Amino acid sequence: MFIPVQVEPDVGELAAGYSLPYLNGGSPQIDFVRGLIEKIDSEKKELKIADTGHWIPFHRVMAFSFGGIELANTEYDDQKRWNEDKRIIDQLLRRR
């Protein structure tokens, strides 16, 4: 028997994912960040990983831990992330 369980990341757990693109010295940069979750927004759509300074949308988080067990994020969408990155980088480069 399969019982689906809704699991969400929580403050103090680990998370790994990709930041939104930003310019660093005029060049586009995307960071892969991994660390403890410091904050989660009230709508639970973004989280902040300690010591990174980046808020990361939940659909860009590849994995997170729950009670010490690492789980893949079922909402992670690699194709959506690539399309989003391309759109944001194009906008950033136009503003320069």
N, C-alpha and C positions, 0 to 999 in steps of 0.2 A: 504494500500500500504506500502511495506517495502522498506526503502531506506538504503542501507549499508553505513556506515560511517567509514573511516579509522582514528582511534584515536591512537596517540602515546604519551608516557610520555614526560614531558618537565621539564626542570630545575625549581625548586621551588615547584613542585607538590609532593605529597606523594607517596611512593612505599613500598611494602612489598614483601619479597621473601627470598630465601635461598642462603647463600654464598657458594662458592666452598669449598670443604673440605680442611682442613689444619691440621698440627700437633700442638698440644698444650701440651707441657710437655711430648711428646712422644705418646700421645693419639689422635686419629682422632677427629676433631671437625667440626661441621657444625652449623652455626649460622642462626637463623631466625631473619632477620633485618627488621625494619620498621622505616621510617623517610623521611625527605625531600631529594629530588634528588639534588645532588650537581653538578654533571657533567654527560654528556652523550658522549660516544666516537663518533668520526666523522662518523662511519659507522652505528651508532644507533643499535649496537649489545650488548653493555654493558652500565651499568649505575653505578654511585657511589652514595651511600646514605651517607649523611652528618654524621660525627662523628663515622663512622664504620670502615673506612679504607679499605673496601672491594669493588672491582669492581664485579658486579653481571651480568652474562649473562642474556639477556632479556628473554630467555626461562625458567629461574629460578624465575622470578618475577611473583608472584601469582596475585597481584592486584596493581593498581595505580590510582591516582586521576586525573581528567581532569576537570578543572574549579570548583573544590570543590566536584565533584561527583566521588565516588569510583567505579571503573570498574574492572571486572575480566579480566585478561590478556588472550586473546584467544590463544596466543602462548605458554602459560605455559603447560608443559607436565610432569606430575608427574612420569610416567614410564621412560621417558628419563632422568629425574633428578636422580632417583634411580640407573639406570644403570651407569650413569656418576659418581655418588658418589662412587659406588662400584669399578669402574675402577681406579679412582683417589686415593682412600684410599689404594687399593692394591699396587699401585705404591709408595705411600708415605711410607708405612710400609716396602716395599722391600729396600728402600734407607736407612733406619735407621741402 
